Amino acid sequence: MHLLRTRPNLLPRGTGLLALTALLSGCSLLSPPVSHQGTVVAQGLNSPQGVYVGSDGTVWIADSGTGGPGTFTTPPDPGSTEPTTVHYGNTARIVRVDPGGTSATVVTLPSLAGAEEAEGASRVAELGGKLYVTSGAWSAGASIAQLPNTAALLRLDGSSVTRVANTWTYEEANDPDKQGGDSHAYGLAAGPDGNLWITDAAANDLLRANPATGALTLVTVFDNLPVANPGPGMPPSAQPVPTGVAFLNDGAAYVSLLPGFPFTPGSSKVVRVASDGSKTDYATGLSMTTDLKAGPDGNLYAAELGQFGEQGPVAGTGSIVRIRAGGIKETVLAGLNTPTSLAFNRRGDAFITVGGAAAPGTGQVLRWDALTSKAALPSSP
């Protein structure tokens, strides 16, 4: 996501998630407790960011890719005089795993690799029997002609895609949060109103897309969140960085917020967005929340990327948290390596992308059977 651009003196926009790969490689890895290893569904992935399970048991995976041979330069970040060279190519992909376990790449999509890590396909959702994908973060210095399927909502049509909407075009024209144009089409869910709902992780807003016309409508903007005890030279607030979006049975949208640097433990939360766009906190005290899904048991489940310590992110500290009515939190899985998304089948089995902020080729999708029936771990908050 443009989520974890973690250089504290720069922090441009959505404070991008995939930069954790570089940080992880420079950290000493601790040995946290592992609650369960899970069953491997797919492996050899490059920072997978999304997983979806169809009614027939087919698993769809959004993979970030590794950039490519094309290049362009971006303007210098604030506080820097050097532009960044971005490498791009169609190395991101949507992977299909059939119920028998056979996997295949269905379509390739743009992947951009800059100073930190690659960003590409983000999330997959289904509406009206069609699959849709959010794809990538916009990068200053590029053009729509170069990257027509970046910062975009796409429809999967067999082995090709059709662009439904471009979130960068909307952001450039409107800039709803008034913090400068930037866009990363990230979270995606089919709404009960027949529209697709998108979290723009870089623009800090929630959008509604008409799948027939591609028209984008602003639902709400998320305000910056205060930073507790900011250090010298640190900003007093962090961008909220909306990630997952999910629906229960009350017609409201529930959105997880990361938020950005310095990734203070307990600073993430889930916000309930009513049909009129008004917002209330639903669950607080989460940490680096990257996704949110409704389980077949009627509860919300959040993926937490992990803890961010003084030396950077601590490997193996990711978790899955069940959020019951009233915002009551229960950790049901712990010891995960940078989980970025989760999905459920009708039985309550969970499919989780791990290694979402790790070295290329190390990403996986793992399955935990009957997760919705699993008791909370003793260390639950």
N, C-alpha and C positions, 0 to 999 in steps of 0.2 A: 504494500500500500504505500503510497507516499507516506507511510505511517511512521517510520522510525528513522528518519534522518536525524541521527542522535548527536550531531556535533553541537554542543550546548551553546556556543556563541553564534551559531548560524540559524538553526531552526527555521527554515523557510516557511513551509506551509504544513501539510498534514503530518509532518514528522514521521516519515515512512518506515514501515515495518520490516521490509526486507533487508535493511541495512544491518539488522542484527546478525546476519551471516558473517559479515566482516568482524563485528565485535566478538561474536562467539569464538572465532578462530584465534582471537588474541587473549581469551580468558582461560584461567585455570578451571577445569571442569570438576565440579564436586560430585559426590556420589549420593544423590538424594534417594529416599525410599521409593520403590516402584510398586504400585498397587497391583498391577496386572500387565502382562505383556501384550495381550490381544492377539488376534489372528491376522496374518498378513493377507490383505486383499490385493494390493498393488505395491510395487516398490520401484526403485530406480528413478524416482521423480525429482524434479527440480523446483524446490520451494513450492509445493502444492498449496493452493489457497482456498479451494472449494471442493465440496463433495455433495452429491445429490443421489438419492436412491429412488428409482422409479417403482411403480406399483408392481411391476413384474420381477423386481429384484435386481434389475440392471443398475450398476453403479457408474455414475458419471463424475469425472475428476477434472478440475481446472488446474493446469500446471503453468508455472510462471515462465519456463524456458530459460535460455542462457544468452539472450541478446542475439547478435548476428553480424554479418559482414558490412552492413551499411553503417555510415557514421554521419553525425551532425554535431554541432557544438551548441551548448547552452550558455546564456549569459552568466557572468560570475555570480556566485551566491553573495548575500550581504556579508561584508567583512572580508571578502576575498577579491583578488584582482585577476584570478585565473579562470577562464571558462572551462567547462567540463565537456569532454568528448563522450558522446553517447553512442553505443553500438546497438544496432537494431536489426532484426530479421524475424522471420516467421518460425521461431523455435518454441514459442508457447503452444500449448495444445489442449484439446479436449480428449480425454481418454475414456473409452467405454470398456467396462468389465462386465461380461455377461454372467448370468446366474451360475454357469458352469465354471467360471473363473478365468475364461479366456479374455485377454485384454488386447485392445487395438486403439491406435490413434485415429480418431474420426476426422479431425480437422486441425490444421495448424493456424496460429494467430500471432500477431506481432508481440515481440518481447524486446524490452529496452533495458540495456545494462549500462549504467553510468558509473559514478565514482563508488557507489556502494554495491548494489546487487540488482539482479534482473527483476523486472515487473512485467507481468503479462496477463493471462486469463485469471479472473478472480473468482466468480461464483456462477453456479448453474441453478436454474429454477424451471419449473414446468407450469404452463398455463394453457388451458384449452387444447391439450394434447401436443403442444409445441414446446421445445426446449429453448431457453434463452440463456445468454451468457453476458456477464459484465466483463469488459476487457480493458485493462490497463490504465495507466496514469499518463496524463498529458505532460509533455516536456517542452519547455520554452526552447525555441530554436528549430522545432520541427514544423511541418505543415500538414494540413489535412490530406493533401495529395500523397505525402510520404506515408502517413499513418492513418488511413481512413477508418481502420477498425480499432483505434486506440481511444481511451476515454469514451467508450461507446457501449451501448446496449445492442446486442446482436441476437438474431434468431438463427438457430441451427437448422439448416435445410439439407438433410442428408449429409453429404460430405463437403458442404460449403456453408457459408454464413451470409446472412443479409443484415445490413445495418438498419436498426430500427430507430435509434436516437443517438445523438452525440452530446455527451454531458459537457465537454469542453466548449462547444458552441454556445450552449446555454449559459455556462459560467462566464464566458468572455463577454456575453451581451448583458448579463445581469449582476454578477458578483454579489450574491445575496448576503454574504457575511461581511462584505466591505473590507476584506483583508487582502485584496489583490487576487487576480484571476489565477486559479489553479484547480485541477480536477483529477480525481481518481475514482472512476466508476467501480465500486467495490461490492458492498452488500446487496443482495437481491432476494426478493420474495414475491410470490404471487399473492395479491391481496384479495380479500373477500369481495371487493368492488369490481373485480374483473380487470384491474390494472396491475402493472408491475411496479414494485416499490424499490427504489435504489438509494443506498447510502453513498454519498460522495465523500470519501474519506479525506480528500484534500480541500474540498470546498466547504466542509463542515455543515452539510445540509442533508435533508431527506427529500427526495424527488418522487413524483408519481408519473409513470410513463403509460400512455395509451398504446397498447400493442398494435392496434390497427393503423393509427395515424403517426405514431412516433412523437406526439406532442408531449412535452415535459411540463409538469406543473410543480411549483415549489409547495411543499407541505409545511416545512418549518426549518429554521436555522438553529443550530446548537451553539450556545454561548461558550466562550472560553471558560475554563475551570481554574480556580485559584490553586497556586502551588504552595504547599505548606512549607514554611521555613526556607524560602529560596536562598541559595548561596550567593556569594559575590558575583555580580555580573549576570545572574540568572533572571529571566523575566518573572514577573509576579503571577503570571497565569500561563496555562498551557492550552493549546488548541484541543478541542474535545475529541476529534477524530472518530466519527461514527463508523462502526464496522458492521455488525450484524443487524438484521431487521427480521422480526417474526410477528406472527399473529396468533392470538388465542381466540376465544369465542365471543369477545365483547366488542369487536369492530375496531379496536384501537391497534395501533402499531407499537411494537416494543423494540427499542433500539439500544444496542450496546455501545458505550463510549470507551475508547482505549484508556486514557487520553495520552497526549504527547509528553516529550521530555520534561522533567526527569523521571517519568514513569513511577511516581511515588506509590508504594504498595497501599492498596485500599482506596486509591483515588478513582478507579473505574466505577461505572455504575450502569444500570439499565433504566432508561427513561420511557415512560408511557406517553405516547403521542395520541391524543384524542382526535376524533374526526374533524374537529374545527382547528387542529394544529396546536392546541394548548398542550403544555408539557408538565408532567409531574414525575418526580423520582419514584421508581418502583422498587429498585434494589440498589443498595449502595455497599461500599466496602469491598468491591471486587478489585482485581489487579490485572491490568493489561488484557482486557477482554477483547478477543478477536472475532468471536462469532456468537450468535444467539439463535437457538432453534426451539420450536415447540415440539415436545415429545408426544407420543400417542397416549400418554397418561394424563395429558392436560397441563403439565408443568412446563416451564421454560428451562432450557439447559444452556449454560454459557461455557465457552472455551476460554481459558485464561492462558496466555502465552507463557507466563512464568514471572519470576521475580527479577527485578533489575537492581543489582547490588552496586557497591562503590566501584567495582572493577568491570561493570557491564552486566549483561544478562547472565543469570546462573542457569546452566544447562540442567535439564531434567526436573524443572520446578513447575512445569505446566500442569494444568488440572482441568477437570470438567466439574461444574457446579450446577446442581439442581436448584432451581428457584421456585419455591412453592408460593401459593397465594399469600399476599401480604409482604412479599419480598424476603421470605425466610430462605436462607441459603444452606445447602448441604453439599459438601464435596463428595463426589461419588467415584472419582478417579484422580490419582495423583502420580507424580513422578514421570510425567509425559515430557517428551522433548519437543518444545515449541509447537504445540498444537495450534492450528489456524482455523479449522472449521470442523463442523460435525453435522451428521444427518442421521435420521432414523428410518427403519422400515416399520411396517405395521406391527411387528412382534415386539418392538421396543429394543431391537438390537441397534447399537450405535456404530457408526462408521466415522472415523476421525482421521483427518490429515495431520501427520506429525512430520517433524523436520521441515516445517514451513519457513523457518529462518535458520537454515543450516547449509552445509556444503552441497553444491550441485550433485545430483545423483543419489543423495541419501534420503530423500523424502519418501514417505510411505502413506498408504491408507491402511488403517488397522480396524478390525471389527471386535467389539465387545458384546457378547450375547446378553440379551435381557438386561441391558444397563438400566432401563427405567424401573426395573424391579430390585435393583441393587440397593442395599442399605447404605446410609451415609457412613463415611469413614470416621473413625473416632476423633480425628483432628479437625472435623468440620467446625466452622465458626458458629 
